[in-house]
């Protein structure tokens, strides 16, 4: 149990286009999900906290108009990278909070975004 | 701000040897967790140690926590080539659901 999926697993897009990444909790409901970004050979950096039915909370330095987060249901959060640029190329990982399991976060497998 | 700081940043050992990675953090925590990440993949949760625990074991893993020094160590005994990965510590702040990750240790186990 407690499986989190992400789609797509990798995506290549042209500069200026928008890319949507989905994060789903497959066998549990998650009112809270988190989005992280990981650049090569670096650690995970929290981008934003996604709350079902309300606006996401963004970390300092993360542009909310560029990284649109929608948590429309208890099992799905989406991250849209708008007007992507090469510097947005990164590994994006989501996690879902399982409240009944000590508030542990379960991580998705990540999405590799490459912007040409 | 980033809390956990792992050392060493990179570690290369022979198969069968033990690997020790250390993590330090800056503020009070409820618990500390260790994760493994294979190259280009997601995170695998290894072990959680609560702030009132000093040591915890899980298979070949041994984690210690010293809250007075704000540090933790992860020991992998009898390492295998399959243990090659990056290892991260992560902490929840008191009253927070947000995880803060350390910079990680890249472990290479040579067959």
HADDOCK unambig.tbl for C-alpha pairs under 7 A between the chains (distance, minus, plus):
assign (segid A and resid 42 and name CA) (segid B and resid 103 and name CA) 6.36 0.50 0.50
assign (segid A and resid 43 and name CA) (segid B and resid 101 and name CA) 6.69 0.50 0.50
assign (segid A and resid 43 and name CA) (segid B and resid 102 and name CA) 6.55 0.50 0.50
assign (segid A and resid 43 and name CA) (segid B and resid 103 and name CA) 4.84 0.50 0.50
assign (segid A and resid 43 and name CA) (segid B and resid 104 and name CA) 6.33 0.50 0.50
assign (segid A and resid 44 and name CA) (segid B and resid 101 and name CA) 6.22 0.50 0.50
assign (segid A and resid 107 and name CA) (segid B and resid 42 and name CA) 6.83 0.50 0.50
assign (segid A and resid 107 and name CA) (segid B and resid 43 and name CA) 6.17 0.50 0.50
assign (segid A and resid 108 and name CA) (segid B and resid 42 and name CA) 6.15 0.50 0.50
assign (segid A and resid 109 and name CA) (segid B and resid 41 and name CA) 5.87 0.50 0.50
assign (segid A and resid 109 and name CA) (segid B and resid 42 and name CA) 3.97 0.50 0.50
assign (segid A and resid 109 and name CA) (segid B and resid 43 and name CA) 6.98 0.50 0.50
assign (segid A and resid 110 and name CA) (segid B and resid 41 and name CA) 6.47 0.50 0.50
assign (segid A and resid 110 and name CA) (segid B and resid 42 and name CA) 5.37 0.50 0.50
